[in-house]
Amino acid sequence: MILMKIKLMPSSPDVDLEKIKKGIKGIIKKTENSSLHSLNEEPIAFGLKSLNLLVTWPDEKSPEDLEEELKKIKNVSSVEVTDVRRAVG
């Protein structure tokens, strides 16, 4: 398993973050052997908030696969994988 930290930026402060969160959860849920460990909002500036994710992802899938899926969510401006580690367990 891979443990990934991801920072997701909405396209504007007016975007409904709950809809984006729902999209994130749907992507993680449909991918076998993956799970969402945390999903936090972080204030950036002028009302804009990033969504910070901590996800376990299967070894056989590329982290870029998840990144590309997250970019397809409506009103998502950018997705950045900030840390990738091999999960030991």
C-alpha positions, 0 to 999 in steps of 0.5 A: 500500500501507498500512503499519499498526502494530497492538496486539492484547490477549488476554483474559487472561494464560492465553490461548494466544498461539500460537493467536492468532498462527495466527489473525492469520497466517491472516487476513493470508494470505487477503487478497490483496496483504497481508503480515505483516512482524513479530509481537512479544510485549510484556510488559504486566503480571501476565503479560499480553502484547500482540501487536504487528503490522506489516502491509502492507495494500492501498490498496483495502481499509480498515484497519478491515476488518483491525481487524474481522477481528482482533477476531473471533479467539477470546480477543482482547480488543481491537485498536488500530491505533496507526499508519497510513502510506502505504508508499512503494516 
